[in-house]
Amino acid sequence: VQLVESGGGLVQPGGSLRLSCAATGTGLGIHTMAWHRRQVPGKPRAVVATITPDGMTNYSDSAKGRFTISRDNAENTIYLQMNSLKPEDTAVYYCHLLRGPGDQYWGQGTQVTVSS
C-alpha cells in the first residue's frame, strides 16, 4: 500500500492550495480517510479533516469553514481544498488510511508554507 501526497507549496496568506493523496495497492472506497498535519518537527501530528466511505466529513476547529475534504473513489484519491490560508497553517500535511486495528498507512507528507 502506498499513499502519495502532492499539491503542497508556498502560498501567500489568504491564498488557496489543493492537496491530493493517491493510493495504490488498496482501494480507498470502503475506508475512512484523513488528513493530518505536523506544524512543529518532532511534535505529534494533528488531525485536520476526515471523510467516511459515504462522504460524511469532520474538521478540526482550525479547518472548519476554510478547508474541504473530498474523495474520488473511482480515482482512488482524496483531496484537501484549503482556502483563506493563514501562516499558522504552515505544516507538513499527511494523508492517513486506517484499514483496521494495527493496519494503517501514512503518506510521505507534503510541505505547505504560508508566508508573504
C-alpha positions in Angstrom: 0.0 0.0 0.0 1.3 3.4 -0.9 -0.2 6.8 -0.3 1.4 9.7 -2.3 0.5 13.3 -1.5 1.0 16.2 -3.8 0.0 19.8 -4.2 1.9 21.5 -1.4 4.0 24.6 -1.8 4.4 28.2 -0.9 1.4 30.4 -0.9 0.7 33.9 0.4 -1.7 34.4 3.3 -5.3 34.4 2.1 -4.4 32.1 -0.8 -5.5 28.6 -1.6 -4.0 25.2 -2.2 -5.4 21.8 -3.2 -3.7 18.7 -1.8 -4.1 15.3 -3.3 -3.5 11.8 -2.0 -3.4 9.0 -4.4 -3.4 5.4 -3.2 -2.0 2.3 -4.8 -2.2 -1.3 -3.6 -5.5 -0.9 -1.9 -8.9 0.6 -2.7 -10.0 3.5 -0.6 -13.7 3.3 -1.2 -14.6 1.4 2.0 -12.3 3.2 4.4 -12.4 6.4 6.3 -9.6 8.6 5.2 -8.0 11.6 6.9 -5.6 14.5 6.5 -3.3 15.3 9.4 -0.6 17.9 9.8 2.6 18.4 11.8 3.3 22.0 12.4 6.4 21.6 14.5 9.0 19.0 13.8 9.1 16.3 16.4 5.6 17.1 17.7 2.7 14.7 17.1 0.6 15.1 14.0 -2.9 16.6 14.5 -6.0 15.6 12.5 -7.3 18.2 10.1 -10.2 16.5 8.4 -11.7 13.1 8.0 -14.1 11.6 5.4 -16.1 8.4 5.7 -16.8 6.0 2.8 -20.2 7.6 2.4 -18.8 11.1 2.3 -19.5 12.3 5.8 -16.9 14.8 6.9 -15.4 16.2 10.1 -13.0 19.0 10.6 -10.7 20.4 13.3 -11.8 23.7 14.7 -9.0 25.4 12.8 -10.1 23.9 9.5 -13.8 24.5 9.7 -15.1 26.9 7.1 -11.8 27.1 5.3 -10.9 23.5 4.3 -12.9 20.9 2.4 -12.0 17.2 2.3 -13.4 15.2 -0.6 -12.8 11.8 -2.2 -13.0 10.3 -5.7 -13.3 6.6 -5.2 -13.0 5.9 -8.9 -9.6 7.6 -8.9 -8.6 6.2 -5.5 -7.8 9.7 -4.4 -8.7 12.1 -1.7 -8.3 15.8 -1.7 -8.0 18.7 0.7 -9.0 22.1 -0.6 -7.5 24.8 1.6 -8.8 28.3 1.3 -8.0 31.5 3.2 -4.7 30.1 4.3 -3.0 31.6 7.3 0.6 31.5 8.4 -0.3 29.1 11.2 -1.5 26.6 8.6 2.2 26.1 7.7 2.9 22.4 8.3 3.7 19.1 6.6 0.4 17.6 5.6 -0.1 13.8 5.7 -2.7 11.5 4.2 -3.8 8.7 6.5 -5.6 5.4 5.9 -6.8 3.2 8.7 -8.0 -0.1 7.5 -8.3 -1.7 10.9 -6.5 -2.2 14.3 -2.8 -2.1 13.6 -3.3 -1.7 9.9 -2.7 1.9 9.0 -0.7 3.8 6.4 0.7 7.2 6.0 1.9 9.2 3.0 5.3 10.8 2.9 3.9 14.2 3.6 3.7 17.4 1.6 5.0 20.7 2.8 2.6 23.7 2.9 4.2 27.1 3.7 2.0 30.1 4.1 4.1 33.3 4.0 4.3 36.7 2.4 
